[in-house]
């Protein structure tokens, strides 16, 4: 039954142009499954369809480009690599991955990055990452994992305040999500302190910056780190940032209770202003003033906001 099931999956999921039935040497008995190669192919994987190759402990995960028109498609294949070293002392897992990447259709970093942000705190996936910004993708480089995220997979951008009003979240919504083992991350969440400042120079000439980004970016920028990161991402991804109302939209003082999101909701008439001339108590009012609720760290009315 196992062999029949796998033959069925391989026949229908692998992207053959003109699939023809093959006599695959696949046998098994209960929990033991053997792939006898001999002179017959077990299965074939076109490396032109490989989009990503990630390594783990004694494991290599090969991911494939998505086919939006197909109802069912092969997403990934995992290979177990025995933990023995090669004759030259090289790591067989890394050697296998490099051989795949050398022939695969993956994103390659050509030329210098537009800019680099060092040691940014990332909540999901957790860790500190160097983020290299390229014209068509961003590269997250950490101690254990690397991610190359094309801008075409970015759905939305969010800039949200922390409840303590001293930190900011920058959230990148992704589809398809990035994967780390069995875990999928649909959101890349960065955490910034409002007090952290940055001076940044783009690796481009002023004329090139003006021509490519039409005034959205400057060659030299300085200010709060979260503003610089969000501004760069907005220009390169070409997506609006939900929740950002400019540099003056957030309070740096605990005494100033101005909230840019609350003001926007009030302007649209969704939240009743206090002191609007009505002396009615809460019990006399037909509708109570909506209270801000939180989902985890994020205000509910922010997430529901278009």
N, C-alpha and C positions, 0 to 999 in steps of 0.2 A: 504493500500500500504506500509506503514511503517513497519508493522509487517511482511509482505511477504518479504520485502527487508532484514530485519535483520535476519529472519529465513534462507534466502538464504546465507547470509554472514556467519552465524554461522555454517551452514552445510558444507560449502566448505572450510572455513579458519581454523577452529579449528582442531588440529592435532589428529583426531581419527585414530586408527589403522584400525578398521573395522567400518566405520561410518554407523549407522542405523538411519532411520528417527524416530524422537521423536515428540510426541505431546506436544510442548512447550506452556505453558500458556502465550502467548504474545498477548496483545490486545492494541489498541490505537485508538484515534480519532483526526485527524488533528495534532495539536501541542502537545497534551497530550499523553504520552506514559507510559503504566503501565506494570510492570513485576509482575504478580501474581504468587507467589510461590506455595501456597497450598501444595499438596503432590507430585508435579511434578517438576523436575529440570528445571530451566530457561536456564542455560548453565553451562558447566564444563570447568575448566582451569587446566590442569596438571601442578602442581608446579615444576615438574622436567624440564619443558621447560622454566622456568623463569630465565632470566639472570641478571636482575637489578630491583630494586624497589626504586623509588624516591618519596619523599613526598613534598607536597606543602601546600598551605593554603586550608584546607578542601578538599584535593585531594591526591590520591595515584595513581601513574603511575606504572604499571607493564609492563616491557619489556621482550621480548622473544628472545631466541636464533634464529639466522638466519638460514634458510635452503637454501643453495646456489643452490640446485637442483630443488627447487620448483619455479614455475613461479609466484605464489601468495602465500604469507604467512602472518600470523598474526604477526604484529610487536609489538603492545602495546595495553593495555586496561587501561582506566582511571576510577577510582572509586571516586565518591563524598561521603565524610564522613561528616555527620552533625556535627556542631561545639559544641556539648555538651560533657562535661567531664564525665569520668566514675565514678563509686562509690568511687574509691580510689583516685580520682583527676587526673588520668593519661590522657594523650592526646590520644584520640581515633585514630587520624591519625597515630601517631607513633606506637601505639599498633597494629594497623592493618598491618602496614609495617613490624614490627618485627615478627609477626606471619607468614607472607608470607616468609620472608627471612629465618626463622628457618627451613623451609621445601623446599626451592628453591635450585636450582643448580646454585649458584652464587659464584663468586670469594671470597674466604675467606683468610684473612691474617693470615698465620700460621708462628709462629716464629718471629724473629726480622727482621726489614728491613735491606737491605744491607747498605743503607745510607739514610739520611733525609736532604732535603734542605728546610730551613725555610723562609717563607714570600717572595716567589718569585713573581715578578710582572708579571701578565698574562694579555695580551691584549684581547685575546678571549679564553675562556670566561673571561670577565673583572673581575679583583679582585686580591687579593693576596692570594696565596695558599701555604700550606706546601706540599711538594712533597716527599712522601715516596717511595723509590725504592725497590721493591721486585724482586726475581729472575724471576718471570713470568709475573708480571704486575706492573704498577705504580699507586699510590693512591694519588689523588689530594684532599686535605682537606681544605675547605674554611669555612668562617663564615656561609654561607647559604647552599652551595652545596658540595657534595662529588662525586668524580668520580673514578671508578676503571677501568683502561684501560689496557686490556691484550696486550702484545707485538705483538700478532698475528694480531692485527688490525692496527698496524703501517705500513704504506706503504713506506714513505720516511722521511728523516731528512734533514733539511736545516740549515745552519749557514750563516746569511746574515748581511751585515753592514748597519747601519742606515746612512741616507744622511749626518748627522752632523759628521760622522766619530768618534763619541765618545761613541756610543752605538751599541749593537749587538742584532739581532733577532735570536732566536732559534725556528725553526718551525717544528712541528710534524704533518705529514699528516696522517689522520685517515680514515679508512673505515671498518665498519660503523662509522659514526660520533657520538660524544657525544651529548646529548640533554639536553636542559634546557628549560622546558616548550615546547613551539612551535618552539623554535629556535634550529637549528642543527649546530654544529660546526665541519666542516671537517678538520680544522686546529687548533692546539693548539699552540698559539704564545706567547713566553716568551720574555721579554725585559730585557737586562742587560746593565749596565754601564761597559765600558772597565776598569775603574779604580777600580772596586770592586774586592777585592781579597778574597780567601777562602783557609783555610787549612782543609782537610777532612781526616778522618780515617774510613775506611770501617769496618763494624761489622763482620769481618771474620779474620781468621788467615792468615798469609802470605803464608803458604803452600796451604791453600784452595783457596786463590785468584789466586795464580800461576797455580794451577791445573785446576780451573774452567775457567779462562779467558785468560790463555796462554800468559801472558805478556802484555795484552791490558790494564790492570789496575794494580795499586799498592795499597798496604794496606794504605799507607799514601801518599796523594797527596796535592799539593799546587799550586796556580797560580790564574789567572783571573777566576772569577766565571763562566763565560760563557764557558770557555774551560773545566773546571771540569765537568760541567753539560753535555756538548756535548760528552765528552770523556766517561763518565759513560753510557749515553744513547746509544752511538754507540756500546759499548761492550755488553750490556745486550740485546738490540734489535737485534743486529747482522745485522745492516744496514749501508751502507756507508753514509757519510754526504756530501751532495752536497754543494760546495762552500767553504769548509774548506781546507786550504793549510798549516796547521800547525801554531804554535804559532808566527812564524815570518812572516806570510802572511799578517798581518794587521799593519798599521801604527798607532803608538800612538802619533805621532807628527803631528801638522797641517802643518809643513813645509815639511814633507816627503809625497809626493803625490803617493807613491807606492800603487798599487791596485792589490791584488792577483788575483782577477777575471779577470781584464783587462789583466794581464800578461798571464794568461792561454789562453784567447781568442787570444792574439797576437801570442803565441807559435803555436797555431793551424792554424794560417794564416787567421783567420776570421776578424781580424782588422789590417789595415795597420799601420805599425810603422811610427811614425813621424821621419823625418830626415833620410829616407832610401836612400838618394842619389838623390831623385827626386826633381827638383825645380819647378815642374808644380804647377800652382795655382789650386784652387778649380774648377774654370771654365774650365780648360784644362783637368782635370782628368776625366777619364771615369766613375769612381765610387767614390762617396764621402765617407769619413770616417764615418762609422755608429756612430750615437750619442746615448748616453745612455738615454733611456726613463724610466719613473717610472710608475708603477701601484700602486697607493697609496704610500706606503713607500718603495716598493721593486723595484729594478732595473729590467727592462724588460729582459735584456740579461741574468740575473741570473735565472729568472724563466723559460726561454726557454732552459736554459742549461741542458743537461742530467745529 
